[in-house]
Amino acid sequence: MLKINGERLWKSLMDMAAIGATAGGGCRRLALSEEDAAGRALFAQWCMEAGLTLSVDQVGNLFARRAGRQHDAAPVASGSHLDTQPEGGRFDGVYGVLAALEVVRTLNDSDIRTDKPIEIVVWTNEEGARFTPAMLGSAAFAGVMPLAQALNTRDAAGATVGEALQATGYAGARSVPGVVFDAYFEAHIEQGPVLEESGVPIGVVTGGQAIRWLDVHVRGQAAHAGTTPMQYRRDALFASAEMAAELENIAADFFPQGLATIGEWQVRNASRNTIAADLTFTVDLRHPDDALIDKMEAQLRERFDTVAKRRRLSVDIGQHWVSPATPFDLQCIAAVSHAVETLDYPHQRIVSGAGHDAIHLAKHCPTAMIFIPCVNGLSHNEAEDALQEDVRRGADVLLHTILARAGHAA
């Protein structure tokens, strides 16, 4: 049975990991940075060596095309991203890109020509670590975000996506929104502990859970730390700490599927001997059910407002980004399931807890994902790791899934 070259795939992953390598064994390739551009350049070199044709769209998404017998047919696409978190790992996103490249290399090795073209995609700014929101490139491609909004999005230093594209040479001509794919398949590490805990090497992903990002702004009153009695204070930090505790209680109310995280916390004009008066923090809510994440947000707003009123402060809560629960295409899920059953690899169905470009692509074309375990469930961490055998098996599943969808002579 046809299988990919696991050693070659692993070497490609390690070679890519050397670009932007961190002291802790991870990677730092922020979107459209010099390191990200270097990673893209290495990928492009490998694609040209594999005989692929490269193109770039207006938001910097990179496409590598392998021709099929049916020249005008919609392509079967696969890919992910090369950008990372500030202290990210070697596999998040990168695995999906290089597994797709290994699929093409394997087809070349065996002189297999598919009926439909195959395109490998590198999506721009999936992580959202430099430009928010996350999955920006795939959102523009799928028509979820207007191109002008994507290009005018700024990073913390004030640079826009459009300026970063010009600086790195990735301001392409391919139109956005993009042409509809025949199907899209994305291989990825799970980024959680479920598969590893179950002892299962392959996850057949049925969809993605709902994600909601909120921005919370708490305003109190600045005052001297040594002369203001506690009962007279309007302390924004203590109020926010109480709100954080309430948020944890809300997650407990929606256990086990409800998740809540405060990822950023900032006190403006902070001083050691001044009562905090102006504080912002972010909230990340997740749940597989849209109706229940609505209830989570409603409870958050009610409880935060109660805390603010009792402490004589104000609180403003804004929605930064909303991603509804997204089911994947039944035929694409079936194709992944058939591939993994043909290969006789242990597997289970799973819902993605993380956001992925595939979530946006599911609004654009038939889509599904393939998960492999990551060691200790760690991701967005320099210690992120995966077993070489799991890496190979996931790419084998991707190979047979793409072959089935793209069609080929026996």
ABEGO torsion letter per residue (X at the ends): XBBBBAAAAAAAAAAAAABGBBAAGBBBBBBGBAAAAAAAAAAAAAAAAAGBBBBBBAAGBBBBBBBBABAABBBBBBEBBABBBABBBAABGAAAAAAAAAAAAAAAAAGBBBABBBBBBBBBGAAGAABOBBGAAAAAAAGABBAAAAAABBBAAGBBAAAAAAAAGABBABBOBBBBBABBBBBBBAGBAAAAAAGBABBBBAEBBBBBBBBBBBBBBBBBAAABBAAABBBAAAAAAAAAAAAAAAAAAAOAABBBBBABBBBBGBBAABBBABBBBBBBBBBABAAAAAAAAAAAAAAAAAAAAAAGBBBBBBBABBBBBBBBBAAAAAAAAAAAAAAGBBBBBBBBABBBAAAAAAAABBBBBBBBBBBGGBBGBAABBBBAAAAAAAAAAAAAAAAAAAEBBX
